[in-house]
Amino acid sequence: MYKIVEKEILSEVTKRIVVEAPQVARKAQAGQFVIIRIDERGERIPLTIADYERDAGLVTLIFQEVGKTTRQLGTLEPGDALATVVGPLGHPSEIENYGTVVCVGGGVGIAPVFPIARALKEAGNHVISIIGARNKDLLFWEDRMRAVSDELIVCTDDGSYGRKALVTEPLKELLEERAGEIARVWAIGPAIMMKFVSLTTHPFNVPTIVSLNSIMVDGTGMCGCCRVLVNGEARFVCVDGPEFEGHEVDWDNLLSRLQFYREEEQLALERWEHECRLDAALQEKGGA
């Protein structure tokens, strides 16, 4: 069992938990992920490692409550425990001194882009970070991103905080103003955001690394659920990724595959919510 030692509500739908996972923390590197189960019968879901403390044996995970499992995960409190935390999985980010780099984090993608930006900064890069969300309430870790960046640009879709813009707008301006200077771009966030970041950087011929979120089950490459088309070939996100060159990803194929189990996911969420209401009603009746 993997005990939750800390929990923080970052927004109405975004939560941070710190989990005791000494073996994972000992080996974790920027860009890697874990697969967790809440209980013995629980769904296996991948979560990118947002931070780690090797000496303390702690791993930080940030997630948005979207489906049944993440909603259930959001109900856990310090002292509760996860059944399994498997990892670290996937290839770590390729960290070198490239020169000037840009790290783009959208929504919950701010969490996994943080350790990458930190590692790039420690390697001697000039790090420009762009973080964005739909509104101010969904932004988090601005202070952490500022601490590991030489320059930070903050955007919101509705203009409620920072600059009113999608993250691709300041990115394009940087590429135009500093032509030939920016050596590499990292982008993590919703698949549609990473697609348009890749389209933005393509005319400038700047390598663009994206961290793909896809349907994933076993995390070992055996089930094939997380396959994506990269440069025309089938690759598995769990063992070949999670990072790929964004200009080589078949985004339409990926976006289509992410819709495969929408109906089943909705049914699972509705069933769990119904069970929660029944449990609450029984507890209320028993208390009465």
N, C-alpha and C positions, 0 to 999 in steps of 0.2 A: 504494500500500500504506500502511496505517495501523498504525504500530508501537505495540506494547504496551510501555509504559515502566515500569509498576508493576502488581503484583498482590498482593491481600490476601485471605486466607481468613477470611471473617467468621463462617461456621459450616460444618457438614459439607456443606451444599448451597448456601450463599450465597457468592458471590465478588464482589470489587471489582477492576476493572481500570481503569487510566488509559491513555488512548490519545492518540497524537499526531494531532490533527485540527484544524489551525489555523483553517481556514475555518469549521468548525462552532463552535469555541470563540469566535470573533470575534463571532458573531451570536446565540449561544444565550441563551435567557431561561428563567426558571422556568416549568415546565409543558410544555416542548417535549420532543420525542423524536427519536431517530435510527433509521434502518433499517440493519442491518449484514448483511454476508455474510462468513463465515469464509474461503471460497475461491471460485474462479470458478464452481464448480458448486454452491455452498452455498445453503441456504434463506435467504430474506430474513426477518429477524425484527426487530420493533420493540423498542427499549429506551429507557425514559425517561431523560433526562439528569439524573444525580444531582448533578453539580457541574461547574464549568468554570473554567479559568484562562485568561483572554483573552491576557495577555502571553506566557505560556508555550506557548499553543496546545494546551492539554490538555483532554480531556473525560473525566469520570469516569462509568463505567457499573457498575451493580450488578445482578446477575441471580441467579436460583435455577436450579439444575440440575434441570430437569423433563423435558424431551424430548430428542430426539437432538441438536439443534443447541446447546442450552444445556449439555448434558453435554460435547459436543465443545469448546465454547468454554471450559469449565472446565479443559480439559487444556492450554490454551495458557499460555505463560510469558513473562516480559519478554524482549524481543528478537524474539518472534514478531510477525506482523503480520496484520491483517484485510484482506481483499480490498477491501471497500468500507465506508464509513461515510457515509451520506447524511443530510443534515439541515443545520440544525435544521428539523424538520417540525412541523406543527400550530400552532394559535394559542397564544401564551403566556398564562399566567394573568393575569386582570384584577386588577392590584394597585393598590389605593387605600388611603386611610386610612378604614377603615370604622368603627373604634372597637375593640370587643372581638371577636376572631375565635377560632375553634377549628380546629386542624389535627389530623386523625386519620390516623395511619399504621398499617397492619396488615401485619405480615410484611415482605416485600420492599418494600411500599409506603412504608415509612419513608424509603427513599432518595429517591424523587421528591417526597415531601412536604417534605423538608428545604429545598431552594432556595425553595419557596413560602413556608414559614414565615419564612425569612431575609428574603425580599423584603417580606413583610408587616410584619415587625419594623422594617425599614429605612424603611418608609413611615409609621411612627408608630403602628401598631396595638398594642393589648395582645394578645399572642399566648398562647393557652392550647393546649398540645399534648398529645395523648394518643397514645401508641404502645403497640402490643401485638403479641404473637406467641403461638404455641402453648406455647412453653416458653422458659426463660432462654437456651438455646443458640442460638435463632433470633433473639434480639434483637441489634441493633447500633446504633451511632451515638447512643446515649443522651447521650453528652457533647456531641455536635454539636447535637442537638435541644435540650438544656438551654441551650446557649449562645445560641440564637436565640429562646428562649421566655421569657415572663415567668413562666409556670407550666408544669410538666411532670408528667403522670401516666403511670406505667408499669404495664402490665397483662400478665399471662400467663394463658393458659387454665387451666393446671394449678397455678398458684400458686407455681411454682418461683422466681419473682422478682417484686418489686413487688406489686401488688394482684392477687388471684385474681379475675379478671373478664374478660368480653368488653369491648371498647372502648365498646360502646353503653351499658354500665351507668354509668360516670362521665359520659359525654356526657349522658345523660338527667338525671342529678343536677344537672349544671351548668345545663342548660336550665330545670330547675325552680327552682333556687336563684337564678338570675340572669335571671329572666323579663324579657324586653324589653331586656336588656343585650347579649346576644350577637347581633351583626349578621350574621354569615355563618360557615358551616362548610365546610371542605375535607375530603374523605375520599378516600384512595387506599389500595388494597389489593385482596384478592380480591373478585371481583364480588359474591359472597354477602355479604361484610362491608359493601360500599358500599350494597347494597340495604337492609340492616337499619339502617345509619346514616341513610339517607334516610327509612325508615319511622319512625325515632326522632325525627327533627327535624320531620317533616311536621305533627304536631299543634301544634307551636309556631310554625309558619309562618316558619321561619328558612331563608333561601336556602342550599342545600346543593350544593356544587360537587364533582362526582366526575370522576375521570380514568379513562376507560374503556379496558380492555384487551380487544381483540377480534382475531379472525382478520384478518390484514393481509398484503398481498402487495406491491403497487407503491408505496403511500404517496402516490399522487397523485390518488386519487379515481376512477381510470379502471376498475379491476377490479371494484369494488363489493363485495369480500369483507368489508369492515369496516362494512357498513351496520348501523345500529341504528335502532330506533324511538324517537323523542323527540317527545313531545307529539303522538303519532299520525302523525308524518311520518318518512319514511326519511331518515336523515342518515348521513354518512360520517365515521367517527372520525378518519381521517387528515387530512382537509382541513377538516371542520367542527368538529372537536374538537382534542385529545382530551377537553377538559373540557366537561361539560354539567350542566344543572340536574338533580340527582338525582331530584327529585320528578316530573320529566317523562319519565324513562327507563322503557321497558317492560322491566323486569328479567327477567321470565319468558322473553321473546323472546331477550334477550341470553344468558341462562344456557343456553338451548336451543341457540343458535348456537355457543356455545363447545364443545359436545359433538360438533359435526358430523364432525370429522376425528380423533376419539379412536382409532379402529381403525387408521387410516393412520399416525398419530403413533406408536402402539405398535409397529407393524411396522417403521417406520423406525428406531426406537430399538433394537429387537431385531437388525435387520440390521447396524447400526453396531457394536453390542456384539460380534456374531459376528465381524465383520471385525477388530475390535481384538484378540480372542482369537487369531485366525489370525495376525495380525501378530506378536503376542507369542510365539506358539509358533515361528514361523519364525525370529525373532531369537534365541530360546533355542537352537534347533537349530543356527543358524549360529555362535553363540558357543561351543557345545559342540564 
